């Protein structure tokens, strides 16, 4: 995964292509490692980030609930990550890109992770996630244009 300033759409693609060229691979990977200190989304050493930090671009609101043993969802407040304590009887509701544009505030940055040292539970839960995305009806109109 690209780090810091390399983690932009076009640069990521160029990095991936350059990594396929054997003489360039070690140089590019060394550059990437050196840029990791500029990544504001650092994760603890005991965590695998399995869902890169992102905002929900096509939604106004994201509603999330569930019951998980190993997978965690974390939100970023601009300084540090906070784990959401998901349950089956509550929903976390946070703003996504569409609402943020309309009301002029930042969408919620979130990611998914798994702890490296966490043992498998004896009686595991099914790891269920319920995600409800609330979108603008214009999104469906634009989506329809692509398929019809």
C-alpha positions, -999 to +999 in steps of 0.1 A: +000+000+000+013+034-009+020+059+019+018+096+024+020+118-008+022+086-030-013+077-018-031+096-046-051+080-074-027+086-103+005+083-083-007+050-068-012+036-103+023+048-115+038+033-083+021-001-090+034-001-126+069+009-116+069-018-090+065-044-118+100-034-132+126-054-112+153-027-111+129+000-099+110-021-073+136-018-044+140+019-050+102+026-051+096+004-020+124+022-001+109+056-011+074+044+000+088+033+034+105+066+039+073+085+032+053+065+057+061+090+084+039+115+065+009+092+067-015+107+092-034+074+094-008+054+113-020+022+129-006+005+160+019-023+154-005-049+166-032-041+140-038-051+104-057-024+085-079-043+061-100-014+049-080+016+040-092+050+056-119+064+035-151+084+034-183+072+018-184+092-014-218+083-027-238+086+005-253+114+026-253+093+058-238+060+068-256+040+095-236+010+109-244-017+134-235-053+139-219-081+160-183-089+154-155-108+171-124-099+151-132-070+127-133-035+141-145-002+126-126+029+137-134+066+130-107+093+128-113+126+146-084+145+130-059+134+156-065+098+166-086+067+158-116+056+179-130+021+178-168+019+174-184-005+198-209-021+174-239-039+187-270-054+172-293-031+192-278+003+181-266+021+150-237+045+146-248+073+122-221+094+107-220+120+079-207+110+045-196+131+015-230+142+001-243+156+033-210+172+042-210+191+009-245+204+015-240+214+052-203+224+048-185+201+073-161+172+069-173+136+062-163+110+087-130+091+079-132+055+089-114+022+084-116-015+092-090-034+111-081-067+128-058-072+158-028-093+150-025-109+185-062-116+190-069-153+194-098-169+177-127-172+201-139-206+212-175-198+203-171-172+175-198-147+165-209-147+129-192-113+123-223-096+110-223-060+098-254-040+089-247-009+068-274+014+057-264+041+032-287+071+027-282+086-007-296+115-027-321+106-053-300+125-079-274+097-073-298+072-087-307+094-117-270+097-126-264+059-119-293+051-143-276+070-171-246+046-169-268+014-172-295+025-197 
